Amino acid sequence: MIRKIKVCTAGEHDTLHLDVLAPCNISRNVYTDKGYVNGKREARLKAEGWGMHIQRKGSKEKPLSEAQERRNRRLAKPRARVEHVFAGLAQLGGKV
């Protein structure tokens, strides 16, 4: 159930709006992609009681291990279900 929504311009990165997370949510889990990796943000959300399920990103100098790649794939599954809903809405071209 959607209890709160925040809309921003396309020029703003969505990582700036994690403060919208409602403390009354039944699920206390946050599933995000690699763009959300930030130590301060993760520490704050963890302190607020959120379960952090953030995919990890590798670099040229330090690629992901096999275990990290498996973890990223595992975390991608629930995210994909949600992303497909938004993709369907986007195909409607704002006619909702």
C-alpha positions, 0 to 999 in steps of 0.5 A, a space after each residue: 500500500 502506498 502511504 506517501 509519495 514524493 515527486 521530483 524533476 527528472 534532473 534530480 537523482 532519486 537517491 536524494 529522496 530516501 527520507 520519504 521512507 515511511 516509518 509505518 511501513 509493514 516491511 522494514 526492508 529497502 531494496 536498491 540498486 548500486 547507485 545507492 551505495 553510501 556509508 552514511 546513508 546506510 548507517 542512518 537507515 540501519 539506525 532507523 531500523 531498516 533492513 538494507 538490501 543494496 546491491 554492491 558495485 565493483 570497479 576496474 581495480 576491485 571487481 566483485 567477487 563471485 559471492 557478491 555477484 550472486 548476492 546482487 542477482 538475488 537482490 535484483 529479483 524482488 526489485 525487478 517485480 517492482 520495476 516492471 510495475 513502473 515500466 508498465 505505468 510509463 508505457 501508458 504515457 501519463 494516462 493514469 
